[in-house]
Amino acid sequence: MILFPNAKINLGLRILRKRTDGYHDIESVLYPVGWCDILEIVPSPDGCTRLEVFGGSDAVMNCPQEKNLVMKAYRAVEKLQLPGFGPAHIFLRKVVPDGAGLGGGSADAAYTIIGLNSVFSLGLSENEMAEIAAGIGADCPFFIYNRPMLATGTGTQLRDTEVNLGGVGCILIAKPSTEAVSTKEAYAGVTPEELRPDENLEHTLSLAPENWSGVRNDFEDSIFPLRPEIAALKRKFEEYGAVYTAMSGSGASVFGLFKDCDRAESLRELLSASDMDTYLERLQGD
């Protein structure tokens, strides 16, 4: 079975408070985009389970198998001891850059659960798969549902939400190939701040994107001074007319929403020539 684990962007990301368990409560809207890895899962012909990874950064290629989120997902399903489940050969082609705040590894893990459920006819429901995914990583459950959702708590409490992309022709994402931001690094510099009474992310995102001025990513305050290339990338998106632009997740990627796809394409060509990973998605109806 071949699957295409896709990336996500964060429309707003507020860090609200540090919890007693050491994690942080957040509020963010996760939005799926079509930048995809390639994942193949087949029943093992030799009774052994193995993962083969192709492409990606040195960190991805050199990651021990059992520490890869794909194998963690396999082991999580294995522990359930469901009838019919068995060894598998898993092949992963990395396309979505890591250290980008796009959830590439989380998507791979979630799609592994989806694929195992189908290959071995396990009969798991969407909610049951999301519960398994929540034990692997904060972003993982989102990719089980894979539609715009408001994430709260540590990011695993999800509910459907609407996002108004009226007038937006395309989404451009770019990541400097020399930059990667770890979640640990990103959280180390943040100052949690409770929402003001007048802040309502869902309401704001129901408005046209040119009215999203109050929608912000709290990680930018701590990451931009340390990584000026990422800050400069956001300024370049603004210069080229993005109606809304922000860093995704904890970085290092930046995305922009464009009404004029010709401008977005011109920026993509410029950035690709500057040793950046880029992805352009034209929205339906454009």
Backbone bond lengths (Angstrom), bond angles and torsions (degrees), N, CA, C in turn:
res aa  C-N    CA-C-N  psi(-1)  N-CA   C-N-CA  omega(-1)  CA-C   N-CA-C  phi
1 M - - - 1.460 - - 1.521 108.55 -
2 I 1.333 116.05 131.19 1.465 121.39 179.61 1.532 109.29 -109.34
3 L 1.331 115.82 130.88 1.457 122.02 179.51 1.521 109.07 -128.21
4 F 1.324 115.41 163.53 1.465 121.36 -176.77 1.533 109.56 -128.08
5 P 1.336 116.96 84.18 1.471 120.23 179.22 1.530 110.92 -63.41
6 N 1.316 115.46 123.17 1.464 120.67 -174.44 1.526 112.13 -101.72
7 A 1.310 114.63 162.76 1.467 121.68 179.85 1.530 110.70 -85.91
8 K 1.338 114.95 177.15 1.463 121.89 174.52 1.512 108.77 -139.27
9 I 1.314 116.08 160.53 1.455 122.01 168.32 1.521 108.22 -121.42
10 N 1.327 115.87 156.78 1.464 121.55 177.24 1.522 109.45 -101.81
11 L 1.303 116.12 121.76 1.461 121.62 173.37 1.524 106.65 -96.63
12 G 1.315 115.11 94.54 1.456 121.02 -172.88 1.516 110.18 80.39
13 L 1.336 116.16 139.14 1.466 120.33 175.64 1.523 107.24 -153.63
14 R 1.328 115.35 103.14 1.463 121.19 -179.87 1.518 109.63 -103.48
15 I 1.338 116.18 133.00 1.461 122.28 175.14 1.524 106.35 -98.27
16 L 1.323 117.25 109.54 1.463 120.99 -167.74 1.525 114.03 -91.14
17 R 1.328 116.87 -41.16 1.471 119.18 -175.83 1.526 109.22 -167.85
18 K 1.340 115.03 154.43 1.455 120.02 173.05 1.514 109.08 -91.96
19 R 1.315 116.39 133.20 1.450 122.23 -175.67 1.531 110.41 -88.37
20 T 1.317 115.10 165.33 1.467 119.68 178.85 1.525 111.97 -67.37
21 D 1.343 117.74 -21.11 1.466 120.23 178.85 1.526 112.34 -86.39
22 G 1.350 116.73 3.71 1.452 120.61 177.45 1.515 114.59 94.50
23 Y 1.330 117.32 -15.43 1.462 121.25 176.90 1.526 109.54 -84.14
24 H 1.337 116.21 177.30 1.462 121.59 179.82 1.523 110.34 -120.18
25 D 1.324 115.94 144.45 1.458 121.29 169.17 1.528 108.14 -84.28
26 I 1.321 115.91 135.79 1.457 121.22 -178.20 1.522 110.24 -130.11
27 E 1.321 115.17 172.14 1.461 122.21 166.51 1.525 107.25 -140.42
28 S 1.314 116.64 126.24 1.457 120.94 -178.63 1.514 109.03 -158.26
29 V 1.320 116.64 152.00 1.464 120.72 170.11 1.523 107.70 -104.94
30 L 1.324 115.23 122.75 1.458 122.23 179.61 1.522 108.58 -95.16
31 Y 1.333 115.03 131.76 1.463 120.07 -175.22 1.526 108.70 -128.79
32 P 1.348 118.05 123.37 1.466 119.96 -177.00 1.525 112.03 -75.13
33 V 1.332 115.48 143.25 1.459 122.29 174.24 1.529 108.18 -129.57
34 G 1.320 115.75 166.79 1.460 120.36 -169.15 1.511 117.07 -90.38
35 W 1.331 119.08 9.99 1.472 121.38 176.46 1.527 106.76 -72.68
36 C 1.321 118.64 117.11 1.463 121.61 -166.42 1.524 114.01 -126.64
37 D 1.339 114.88 146.70 1.456 122.80 161.53 1.529 107.95 -86.26
38 I 1.322 116.59 176.53 1.463 121.57 176.82 1.522 107.96 -125.14
39 L 1.322 116.65 125.76 1.463 122.61 -175.28 1.526 109.41 -126.92
40 E 1.324 116.40 127.57 1.471 120.86 176.42 1.519 109.21 -121.80
41 I 1.329 115.81 132.40 1.463 122.48 179.50 1.528 108.44 -127.21
42 V 1.332 116.40 125.30 1.466 120.48 177.42 1.523 108.20 -134.68
43 P 1.339 118.03 147.82 1.464 119.59 173.78 1.526 109.95 -57.43
44 S 1.322 116.59 139.51 1.458 120.74 -176.39 1.524 111.32 -67.96
45 P 1.339 117.71 129.43 1.468 119.79 177.17 1.526 113.18 -80.45
46 D 1.355 117.02 -11.02 1.462 119.17 -175.94 1.527 113.08 -122.15
47 G 1.343 116.91 9.20 1.456 120.04 177.14 1.509 114.90 79.92
48 C 1.340 116.96 5.23 1.468 121.14 179.20 1.524 109.90 -114.05
49 T 1.329 115.96 144.61 1.463 120.93 175.72 1.520 109.18 -98.23
50 R 1.331 115.56 129.94 1.467 118.87 178.06 1.521 109.69 -147.16
51 L 1.322 114.54 154.80 1.460 122.70 178.03 1.522 108.43 -120.10
52 E 1.324 116.43 131.41 1.456 121.64 173.60 1.525 108.39 -119.05
53 V 1.330 115.32 128.18 1.465 121.19 -177.28 1.516 109.11 -114.84
54 F 1.328 116.02 134.30 1.456 122.49 179.50 1.519 109.18 -123.29
55 G 1.335 117.17 140.81 1.454 120.61 179.11 1.517 111.66 74.71
56 G 1.323 115.08 -174.90 1.454 119.99 179.70 1.515 112.16 88.55
57 S 1.321 115.33 178.18 1.463 121.93 -176.93 1.524 110.67 -75.68
58 D 1.323 115.78 170.22 1.463 120.41 176.77 1.521 110.79 -59.92
59 A 1.341 116.37 -36.38 1.470 120.10 -179.68 1.529 110.54 -62.41
60 V 1.327 116.55 -38.88 1.467 120.69 179.08 1.524 110.30 -70.48
61 M 1.328 116.37 -46.36 1.453 120.97 -176.26 1.529 111.99 -66.49
62 N 1.334 116.82 -32.15 1.463 120.61 -176.68 1.525 113.16 -94.19
63 C 1.312 117.20 0.26 1.466 120.69 179.95 1.533 109.83 -66.90
64 P 1.336 119.09 127.83 1.470 120.38 175.69 1.517 110.79 -56.01
65 Q 1.346 116.29 141.49 1.461 120.66 -174.42 1.520 113.40 -50.50
66 E 1.304 116.77 -47.39 1.464 119.50 -173.32 1.522 112.81 -71.73
67 K 1.332 117.63 -14.09 1.460 120.19 176.34 1.514 112.75 -91.84
68 N 1.324 117.21 -12.03 1.463 120.93 176.24 1.532 109.13 -67.18
69 L 1.318 117.41 137.18 1.464 120.50 -177.55 1.523 112.20 -61.71
70 V 1.329 117.55 -26.33 1.464 120.24 176.71 1.525 109.99 -63.79
71 M 1.321 117.02 -46.16 1.462 119.78 179.14 1.525 111.25 -69.67
72 K 1.338 116.60 -33.66 1.462 118.41 175.85 1.527 110.66 -63.09
73 A 1.337 116.05 -36.69 1.467 120.14 176.89 1.529 110.33 -66.31
74 Y 1.333 116.22 -43.17 1.469 119.25 178.07 1.528 109.86 -59.74
75 R 1.310 117.63 -47.29 1.470 120.75 -178.29 1.524 111.54 -63.77
76 A 1.332 116.61 -35.47 1.469 119.49 178.98 1.522 111.26 -64.17
77 V 1.335 116.57 -39.94 1.466 119.68 177.20 1.525 110.11 -71.72
78 E 1.321 116.87 -38.36 1.465 121.36 179.88 1.523 111.33 -57.88
79 K 1.342 116.64 -39.37 1.459 121.18 -177.87 1.526 113.13 -62.00
80 L 1.313 116.35 -21.80 1.466 119.84 -178.93 1.522 112.04 -72.81
81 Q 1.340 117.04 -18.30 1.465 122.66 178.67 1.526 111.62 52.50
82 L 1.321 115.49 49.38 1.458 120.78 -179.36 1.525 110.67 -80.38
83 P 1.328 117.11 143.85 1.462 120.49 178.40 1.530 111.09 -58.96
84 G 1.327 116.59 135.16 1.451 121.12 177.20 1.514 114.55 92.93
85 F 1.349 117.56 -14.87 1.458 119.93 -178.15 1.525 110.09 -75.31
86 G 1.339 115.66 145.17 1.452 118.16 -178.87 1.507 113.10 -155.80
87 P 1.324 117.36 -174.45 1.465 122.12 178.89 1.518 111.46 -62.58
88 A 1.329 115.70 153.82 1.466 120.07 -178.25 1.515 110.03 -144.30
89 H 1.309 115.01 152.12 1.456 121.70 166.62 1.520 106.97 -101.75
90 I 1.324 116.20 128.53 1.457 121.72 -176.32 1.523 108.69 -123.01
91 F 1.314 115.48 130.27 1.455 121.52 -179.47 1.533 108.03 -121.37
92 L 1.328 115.78 127.52 1.465 120.94 -176.86 1.521 110.08 -124.41
93 R 1.321 116.39 120.60 1.464 122.17 173.20 1.515 107.98 -102.30
94 K 1.346 116.99 113.43 1.456 121.63 -178.81 1.526 110.73 -81.97
95 V 1.323 114.89 127.97 1.460 122.69 175.94 1.523 109.88 -124.92
96 V 1.334 116.49 -46.53 1.467 121.62 177.43 1.531 108.42 -66.81
97 P 1.332 118.88 126.84 1.470 119.87 -178.58 1.520 111.92 -66.23
98 D 1.337 115.53 146.32 1.460 119.39 176.02 1.521 109.51 -89.82
99 G 1.332 116.27 166.39 1.461 120.57 -176.46 1.511 112.55 63.65
100 A 1.343 116.12 28.78 1.463 121.38 -172.82 1.518 113.71 -113.50
101 G 1.327 118.35 -10.25 1.461 120.35 -175.46 1.511 112.82 74.63
102 L 1.336 116.63 22.46 1.461 121.75 -177.73 1.530 112.62 -105.92
103 G 1.326 116.81 -2.54 1.459 120.39 176.50 1.515 114.76 74.01
104 G 1.325 118.02 24.46 1.458 119.79 -176.51 1.514 113.76 -58.72
105 G 1.327 117.73 -48.10 1.456 120.71 179.57 1.521 112.27 -66.12
106 S 1.331 116.62 -37.80 1.460 121.06 178.20 1.527 110.99 -64.27
107 A 1.339 115.81 -40.42 1.464 120.07 177.94 1.520 110.63 -64.05
108 D 1.337 117.16 -41.54 1.463 120.51 178.24 1.526 110.64 -58.44
109 A 1.336 116.20 -43.48 1.461 120.34 179.85 1.521 111.62 -64.56
110 A 1.326 116.43 -46.58 1.465 120.34 -179.25 1.524 111.20 -61.93
111 Y 1.329 116.29 -43.57 1.461 119.42 -179.75 1.523 111.93 -69.54
112 T 1.320 117.22 -25.67 1.469 119.56 173.41 1.514 109.98 -63.70
113 I 1.318 116.90 -42.99 1.470 120.66 177.14 1.523 110.22 -62.33
114 I 1.335 116.18 -45.22 1.474 120.33 179.14 1.529 110.08 -60.90
115 G 1.335 116.22 -44.54 1.454 119.95 -178.57 1.512 112.93 -65.91
116 L 1.332 117.41 -43.83 1.463 120.78 178.26 1.526 110.74 -62.21
117 N 1.322 116.00 -38.94 1.464 120.33 178.76 1.521 110.89 -59.97
118 S 1.326 115.76 -38.84 1.465 120.21 -178.96 1.530 111.83 -79.33
119 V 1.323 117.19 -47.63 1.476 121.00 -176.14 1.525 111.55 -60.18
120 F 1.331 116.38 -40.05 1.465 120.43 -176.44 1.533 112.86 -102.79
121 S 1.342 116.80 8.94 1.478 121.64 176.58 1.525 111.08 49.34
122 L 1.336 115.85 55.73 1.459 120.96 -175.03 1.519 113.32 -81.65
123 G 1.322 117.66 -20.73 1.460 121.01 177.27 1.516 114.50 75.09
124 L 1.333 117.66 20.62 1.462 119.93 178.70 1.518 110.56 -73.12
125 S 1.321 116.80 138.88 1.452 121.16 176.27 1.524 109.77 -79.56
126 E 1.331 115.86 167.82 1.465 120.95 177.48 1.523 110.71 -57.34
127 N 1.328 116.64 -45.09 1.464 119.97 -178.85 1.521 111.96 -67.01
128 E 1.327 117.14 -36.34 1.464 119.85 177.98 1.526 110.82 -66.34
129 M 1.330 116.62 -39.35 1.465 119.55 177.37 1.523 110.90 -66.75
130 A 1.326 116.78 -38.06 1.468 120.15 178.10 1.525 111.36 -64.41
131 E 1.324 116.67 -35.19 1.469 120.26 178.47 1.527 110.37 -66.18
132 I 1.317 116.97 -40.04 1.468 120.55 176.32 1.529 109.22 -63.72
133 A 1.332 115.55 -45.15 1.464 120.74 -177.45 1.524 111.86 -62.21
134 A 1.330 117.67 -33.83 1.467 121.39 -178.61 1.517 111.80 -62.44
135 G 1.328 117.12 -26.34 1.457 120.37 178.74 1.514 113.78 -79.54
136 I 1.345 116.32 -6.24 1.469 121.01 -178.16 1.515 111.31 -99.51
137 G 1.334 117.46 -42.83 1.453 121.09 -179.35 1.513 111.16 -171.62
138 A 1.337 116.15 158.08 1.460 121.18 -172.12 1.527 112.99 -62.31
139 D 1.338 118.10 -38.68 1.463 120.40 -177.56 1.523 113.10 -82.63
140 C 1.323 116.84 -15.11 1.466 119.56 -170.70 1.533 114.70 -58.95
141 P 1.352 119.59 -44.51 1.473 117.93 -177.95 1.520 113.31 -59.78
142 F 1.343 116.99 -33.00 1.465 119.41 -179.55 1.518 111.72 -55.53
143 F 1.326 116.68 -40.22 1.459 119.60 -174.82 1.527 112.62 -74.17
144 I 1.306 117.52 -13.96 1.470 119.29 171.28 1.522 109.43 -68.31
145 Y 1.319 116.67 -43.25 1.473 121.48 179.59 1.528 111.39 -81.85
146 N 1.339 116.08 -43.55 1.466 123.46 172.16 1.529 113.39 56.64
147 R 1.310 115.18 47.92 1.462 122.13 173.77 1.523 107.33 -146.79
148 P 1.340 119.62 162.59 1.470 119.84 -176.21 1.529 111.71 -55.08
149 M 1.335 115.55 126.03 1.455 119.64 -176.88 1.522 110.42 -143.19
150 L 1.321 114.84 145.09 1.457 121.61 172.80 1.519 107.85 -84.04
151 A 1.328 116.09 124.45 1.467 121.96 179.29 1.517 109.12 -107.18
152 T 1.317 116.76 128.12 1.463 122.39 177.53 1.529 108.52 -131.63
153 G 1.336 115.90 -174.40 1.460 119.13 -173.63 1.519 108.25 63.39
154 T 1.315 117.35 -136.38 1.468 121.05 176.93 1.530 111.46 -81.45
155 G 1.318 116.55 4.00 1.460 121.71 -178.50 1.509 112.65 110.48
156 T 1.332 116.66 -5.25 1.463 120.65 -178.05 1.534 113.05 -96.95
157 Q 1.334 117.66 -10.62 1.462 120.23 174.99 1.530 107.67 -87.54
158 L 1.316 116.12 113.82 1.463 121.57 -169.86 1.516 111.43 -124.77
159 R 1.318 115.19 143.54 1.466 119.83 168.10 1.522 109.08 -148.91
160 D 1.324 115.22 151.38 1.465 120.90 -177.34 1.519 110.69 -62.14
161 T 1.309 115.41 145.66 1.457 120.85 176.67 1.518 108.65 -147.36
162 E 1.326 116.12 163.05 1.460 121.82 179.57 1.520 109.62 -103.88
163 V 1.323 116.03 141.38 1.464 122.22 176.17 1.519 108.22 -125.04
164 N 1.318 116.35 128.48 1.458 121.79 -179.20 1.526 109.08 -92.29
165 L 1.321 116.52 107.90 1.464 121.07 175.29 1.524 110.44 -109.87
166 G 1.331 115.71 29.37 1.452 120.50 179.30 1.511 112.70 -56.92
167 G 1.327 116.02 127.44 1.456 121.17 179.43 1.516 114.45 88.15
168 V 1.339 117.40 -11.18 1.463 120.48 179.61 1.529 108.92 -82.13
169 G 1.329 115.62 126.03 1.456 119.78 -179.13 1.508 113.42 -91.59
170 C 1.334 116.82 -32.26 1.460 118.85 -178.04 1.519 111.00 -159.23
171 I 1.325 113.91 162.34 1.459 123.46 177.14 1.517 107.24 -117.05
172 L 1.318 116.28 127.45 1.464 121.80 175.88 1.521 108.69 -113.40
173 I 1.338 115.93 133.25 1.465 121.98 177.15 1.521 107.56 -124.11
174 A 1.325 116.03 139.14 1.463 120.27 177.79 1.523 109.52 -142.38
175 K 1.336 115.04 146.40 1.458 121.11 177.60 1.525 109.00 -139.07
176 P 1.328 116.97 124.43 1.470 118.49 173.88 1.528 109.57 -59.14
177 S 1.320 117.44 127.48 1.463 120.40 -175.67 1.518 112.46 -66.37
178 T 1.329 116.90 -20.19 1.471 120.26 -179.47 1.520 112.72 -88.90
179 E 1.325 117.54 -5.28 1.457 121.01 -176.10 1.527 111.03 -110.14
180 A 1.317 116.06 142.48 1.465 122.98 171.61 1.517 107.02 -152.56
181 V 1.313 116.55 133.91 1.461 120.96 -177.45 1.523 108.33 -117.90
182 S 1.325 116.25 123.99 1.464 119.84 176.45 1.524 109.54 -81.59
183 T 1.321 115.59 151.71 1.468 119.94 178.20 1.528 110.54 -59.65
184 K 1.338 116.25 -39.16 1.462 120.30 179.79 1.524 110.87 -61.26
185 E 1.322 116.67 -44.13 1.462 121.14 179.07 1.524 110.99 -62.64
186 A 1.332 115.95 -42.38 1.466 119.97 -177.13 1.530 111.35 -64.27
187 Y 1.327 116.85 -45.54 1.458 120.17 -177.93 1.532 112.24 -70.54
188 A 1.342 117.29 -25.18 1.465 120.29 -177.02 1.522 112.39 -61.31
189 G 1.342 117.15 -27.22 1.458 119.26 -174.81 1.511 115.43 -105.93
190 V 1.350 118.49 2.73 1.458 119.36 -175.16 1.523 111.40 -85.91
191 T 1.322 114.70 152.10 1.459 122.43 172.22 1.518 107.54 -115.57
192 P 1.339 118.47 105.62 1.465 120.35 -178.35 1.520 111.48 -57.74
193 E 1.326 114.81 146.65 1.466 120.37 -178.82 1.521 108.86 -146.88
194 E 1.314 116.54 121.50 1.469 120.65 179.39 1.526 110.37 -62.97
195 L 1.317 116.03 151.97 1.461 120.92 178.01 1.528 110.07 -67.11
196 R 1.321 115.66 141.96 1.467 120.11 172.61 1.530 108.88 -75.85
197 P 1.327 117.86 157.90 1.471 120.14 -179.62 1.525 113.32 -58.26
198 D 1.351 117.19 -27.53 1.468 119.45 -177.09 1.530 112.79 -89.98
199 E 1.329 117.75 0.75 1.466 120.60 -179.74 1.524 110.16 -89.23
200 N 1.314 115.53 123.35 1.460 121.06 178.37 1.523 107.54 -143.54
201 L 1.327 116.70 96.12 1.458 121.75 -174.30 1.520 111.76 -60.34
202 E 1.313 116.84 -44.76 1.465 119.35 -178.14 1.525 111.32 -61.84
203 H 1.321 116.85 -42.76 1.466 119.10 179.15 1.521 110.58 -63.44
204 T 1.330 116.84 -44.49 1.460 119.78 -178.37 1.522 111.18 -61.75
205 L 1.336 117.14 -41.10 1.458 120.22 -178.89 1.528 112.98 -73.34
206 S 1.325 116.62 -9.17 1.465 119.63 174.15 1.532 110.94 -82.64
207 L 1.350 115.74 -10.54 1.458 121.27 178.15 1.527 109.18 -88.87
208 A 1.327 117.13 168.90 1.457 121.08 175.94 1.531 109.26 -62.64
209 P 1.338 118.23 145.44 1.470 121.07 -174.78 1.522 115.10 -56.20
210 E 1.348 118.18 -27.61 1.470 118.17 178.66 1.531 111.84 -67.12
211 N 1.345 117.25 -9.17 1.466 121.64 177.71 1.525 112.51 -103.61
212 W 1.333 116.74 17.24 1.459 120.77 -177.51 1.531 112.44 -94.09
213 S 1.290 119.00 23.89 1.471 121.41 -173.64 1.526 112.70 -57.68
214 G 1.323 118.19 -28.96 1.460 120.64 -179.84 1.517 113.90 -85.53
215 V 1.329 117.39 -2.44 1.466 121.12 -179.10 1.527 108.17 -85.57
216 R 1.318 116.96 116.23 1.462 119.21 -174.58 1.525 111.69 -136.77
217 N 1.323 113.80 160.87 1.461 122.53 176.12 1.526 107.32 -106.06
218 D 1.330 117.17 112.46 1.459 121.02 -176.25 1.525 113.21 -62.00
219 F 1.324 117.95 -24.14 1.462 120.09 179.96 1.531 112.22 -66.54
220 E 1.314 117.60 -22.99 1.462 119.62 -178.35 1.526 111.59 -60.65
221 D 1.320 117.35 -35.79 1.469 120.76 -177.69 1.518 112.00 -61.13
222 S 1.326 116.78 -35.20 1.463 119.45 -177.90 1.523 112.67 -94.97
223 I 1.324 117.82 -30.60 1.460 121.13 -176.18 1.523 112.17 -81.35
224 F 1.320 118.65 -41.75 1.468 120.82 -174.43 1.537 113.42 -58.35
225 P 1.349 119.52 -42.90 1.475 117.61 178.33 1.526 112.59 -63.52
226 L 1.331 117.41 -29.60 1.463 121.36 -179.56 1.525 111.86 -84.50
227 R 1.313 116.94 -28.84 1.466 122.03 -175.63 1.531 109.30 -126.80
228 P 1.337 117.83 75.78 1.470 120.63 -175.77 1.524 113.75 -60.13
229 E 1.332 118.13 -24.38 1.463 119.67 179.19 1.527 110.69 -66.29
230 I 1.326 117.21 -33.92 1.466 120.39 178.21 1.525 109.70 -70.94
231 A 1.324 117.03 -41.59 1.469 120.83 176.85 1.519 110.51 -61.46
232 A 1.333 116.91 -42.10 1.468 120.89 179.22 1.518 111.03 -65.17
233 L 1.327 116.75 -33.46 1.463 120.52 178.30 1.528 110.66 -64.44
234 K 1.326 116.71 -41.99 1.462 119.47 177.74 1.527 110.66 -63.03
235 R 1.322 117.10 -40.19 1.465 120.12 178.62 1.532 110.70 -63.33
236 K 1.327 116.66 -34.51 1.464 120.13 178.42 1.530 110.66 -66.34
237 F 1.326 117.69 -38.89 1.465 121.13 175.74 1.532 110.17 -60.55
238 E 1.328 115.96 -43.40 1.463 119.86 178.59 1.525 110.57 -62.94
239 E 1.320 116.18 -41.85 1.460 121.40 -179.52 1.530 111.82 -60.66
240 Y 1.320 116.34 -34.86 1.461 120.84 -178.36 1.529 113.17 -89.20
241 G 1.315 117.37 8.01 1.461 120.61 169.53 1.504 116.87 92.40
242 A 1.329 118.37 21.21 1.462 119.31 175.50 1.523 109.46 -60.21
243 V 1.310 117.09 131.71 1.461 120.71 179.88 1.529 110.25 -73.30
244 Y 1.336 115.97 -24.87 1.468 121.33 172.13 1.524 107.31 -152.51
245 T 1.333 117.07 138.72 1.450 121.22 178.31 1.514 109.69 -146.18
246 A 1.336 116.28 146.95 1.460 121.13 -179.62 1.522 108.65 -164.07
247 M 1.324 114.78 163.57 1.451 120.00 169.29 1.518 107.73 -75.15
248 S 1.333 117.48 144.80 1.459 120.79 177.98 1.519 110.15 -95.31
249 G 1.315 116.28 132.27 1.453 120.90 178.75 1.509 111.18 55.55
250 S 1.341 115.35 -136.02 1.455 120.44 179.24 1.523 112.21 -90.74
251 G 1.352 117.44 12.38 1.458 121.82 179.37 1.534 110.57 85.25
252 A 1.342 116.62 171.45 1.435 128.07 20.54 1.525 114.18 -105.29
253 S 1.329 119.28 15.28 1.460 120.10 -179.53 1.516 111.09 -87.97
254 V 1.330 114.47 154.99 1.460 123.30 175.13 1.521 106.78 -126.26
255 F 1.330 116.39 141.52 1.466 120.03 176.89 1.518 109.49 -124.75
256 G 1.306 114.53 159.29 1.457 120.39 176.19 1.516 110.28 -141.73
257 L 1.320 115.57 145.12 1.463 122.57 174.59 1.524 107.33 -100.73
258 F 1.315 116.71 126.44 1.461 122.03 -175.12 1.522 110.86 -122.16
259 K 1.333 114.98 135.68 1.459 119.62 168.71 1.523 110.38 -80.67
260 D 1.325 115.93 -35.57 1.464 122.27 -178.42 1.527 108.95 -99.00
261 C 1.334 116.56 102.90 1.461 120.12 -177.13 1.522 112.30 -71.64
262 D 1.321 117.27 -22.97 1.464 118.71 175.92 1.531 110.33 -64.99
263 R 1.332 116.44 -39.90 1.460 120.39 177.03 1.534 110.40 -65.62
264 A 1.307 115.79 -40.50 1.460 119.73 178.69 1.527 110.85 -64.00
265 E 1.319 116.63 -41.24 1.462 120.38 179.47 1.522 110.78 -65.62
266 S 1.329 117.07 -38.90 1.462 120.35 177.44 1.524 110.99 -62.98
267 L 1.333 115.79 -41.39 1.456 119.26 178.47 1.525 110.75 -66.82
268 R 1.315 116.39 -39.05 1.462 119.17 178.77 1.529 111.02 -60.65
269 E 1.307 116.99 -44.15 1.463 120.69 179.26 1.529 110.59 -61.15
270 L 1.324 116.09 -41.16 1.459 120.63 179.07 1.530 111.15 -63.57
271 L 1.318 116.39 -46.25 1.458 120.87 -176.82 1.528 111.71 -70.34
272 S 1.327 116.95 -38.35 1.461 120.27 179.15 1.521 110.78 -62.85
273 A 1.339 115.46 -33.92 1.466 120.11 177.48 1.518 111.97 -74.42
274 S 1.346 116.11 -11.24 1.472 121.17 -179.19 1.524 111.58 -104.05
275 D 1.327 116.18 26.31 1.466 121.73 176.69 1.522 111.93 62.62
276 M 1.336 115.61 48.03 1.458 120.67 174.66 1.524 109.81 -121.00
277 D 1.329 115.44 146.20 1.458 120.72 171.16 1.521 107.80 -79.82
278 T 1.331 117.54 130.79 1.467 120.38 -177.15 1.518 110.98 -134.62
279 Y 1.322 113.99 155.87 1.469 121.54 176.09 1.522 107.70 -147.51
280 L 1.322 116.58 132.38 1.465 122.20 178.18 1.516 108.95 -121.36
281 E 1.312 116.12 126.22 1.474 121.55 179.41 1.526 109.25 -119.72
282 R 1.306 114.50 120.20 1.469 119.42 175.21 1.530 108.59 -88.48
283 L 1.309 116.22 130.59 1.454 120.63 -176.71 1.511 110.13 -81.72
284 Q 1.319 115.54 152.57 1.453 120.70 179.08 1.515 110.38 -58.75
285 G 1.296 115.48 138.27 1.461 120.51 -179.93 1.484 113.28 94.63
286 D 1.374 116.87 -10.77 1.458 119.14 178.97 1.524 109.97 -73.05
